Amino acid sequence: MTDSDTTPETDGGIDAGTGTESGSDGDPGDNATPVPIADPELSTDARERVATILEDGRLADGPEVRAFEEEFAAYCGADAAVATSNGTTALHAALEALGLENGEAVITSPFSFVASANAIRLAGGTPIFADIDPETYTLDPADVRRILEKRDDVVGLLPVHLYGLPADMPALCALADEHDLFVVEDACQAHGAKVDGHRVGTCGDAACFSFYPTKNMTTGEGGMVVTNRDDVADRAASFVNHGRNVSGTGSYDHVTLGHNFRMTSIAAAIGRVQLERLSQFNRTRRDNAAFYNEELADLPLETPTEPADRRHVYHQYTVRTDDRDALAATLEERDIGTGIYYETPIHRQPAYETVSTAAARLPASERAADEVLSLPVHQELSVGDRRTVVEAVRDHFTSQ
Ligand SMILES: Cc1ncc(COP(=O)(O)O)c(C=O)c1O
């Protein structure tokens, strides 16, 4: 473990799992050191940058936040970014900025953290669930097309880049063009992932990121809307700041209804340092995933898919097996953190009982919810940790 001393409890449902320490270079099978499912890394640089902000005293919105926005937009290859208090508020602000009106329908994935659909409801819209492609766990364009052929109230698509793998954006954007829909990418789990060589964030009208501690980069709590559209950037910036007039003169000039969804300067300071390290974090995650792919290839489980046009950043390394619960129990016995993302698809959540579109049957999502298990893949895993994970998974299947 690094010098981060708080183990996050949830990550939009992502539990940090067992243990507080990793870093063992022990022998394969040496499970004396727990291997957590997530382990955020906060460097000395981040602490120093935060200390500077504390000394400066400008704790809320300010130049540090503006600098983080510019740097994050540049990283994504986008024209603009608007920092927010978390990923959920980023999604909410993006939908408001795109003019979602009460009751209008937005198609999204039921196999995601609940915030993807909650943001649509919080912005006044109605989530419509299309099923996922069982290989990639992301929105199935064929099912989206089927819905678009039946309904004429859909105004937008909100695909989720689940586990760090982008959804099939070329196919989804083609459908959006055909039906005149907006596209908001839920990139909360996919910082730095690519489609056709371009980083996610510019495939649609807006993209939203979360900086929760277990994500590929963190600010503690935080979020970002990224867009190439000036109008969307301006409206989102106003919405997250009480509807203030972004180009106006007076700071108490409120032109629309808005929230306080602003990011703090402390969060931005951490984010700027994390962003400098993101590419290295992602390379390490990919390297860990490649190791697992090779070492687990002969076992009766499915390892993650990476279509040729996409670059996965392995926010999660998720395997699939009908023996999921027993495998999770074996790993737990050995103090290896695992996670089920997500055991209950959104349309089956109690909070969705009153949402009429949640009555849909979505077999691929429901099956995935019964079979997926995420293994530790984060950047803090040592060579010994990942061997420990492989050994435990292999022992589970070979002892049967
Ligand atoms: C796919 C997805 N969407 C939205 C969110 C919401 O982000 P936050 O927890 O920062 O509000 C998360 C966070 O876990 C997520 O994983």
The ligand as a MOL file (V3000), in Angstrom:
LIG
                    3D

  0  0  0     0  0            999 V3000
M  V30 BEGIN CTAB
M  V30 COUNTS 16 16 0 0 0
M  V30 BEGIN ATOM
M  V30 1 C -20.2590 3.9750 -14.5160 0
M  V30 2 C -20.3610 5.0120 -13.4390 0
M  V30 3 N -21.1560 6.0750 -13.6430 0
M  V30 4 C -21.2690 7.0510 -12.7220 0
M  V30 5 C -20.5800 6.9960 -11.5310 0
M  V30 6 C -20.7830 8.0650 -10.5160 0
M  V30 7 O -19.5870 8.6820 -10.1180 0
M  V30 8 P -19.4480 9.2590 -8.6360 0
M  V30 9 O -19.4010 8.1170 -7.6900 0
M  V30 10 O -18.1630 10.0320 -8.6790 0
M  V30 11 O -20.6240 10.1310 -8.4010 0
M  V30 12 C -19.7430 5.9130 -11.2740 0
M  V30 13 C -18.9880 5.8150 -10.0200 0
M  V30 14 O -18.7430 4.7930 -9.4940 0
M  V30 15 C -19.6330 4.8890 -12.2460 0
M  V30 16 O -18.8570 3.8210 -12.0250 0
M  V30 END ATOM
M  V30 BEGIN BOND
M  V30 1 1 1 2
M  V30 2 1 2 3
M  V30 3 2 2 15
M  V30 4 2 3 4
M  V30 5 1 4 5
M  V30 6 1 5 6
M  V30 7 2 5 12
M  V30 8 1 6 7
M  V30 9 1 7 8
M  V30 10 2 8 9
M  V30 11 1 8 10
M  V30 12 1 8 11
M  V30 13 1 12 13
M  V30 14 1 12 15
M  V30 15 2 13 14
M  V30 16 1 15 16
M  V30 END BOND
M  V30 END CTAB
M  END
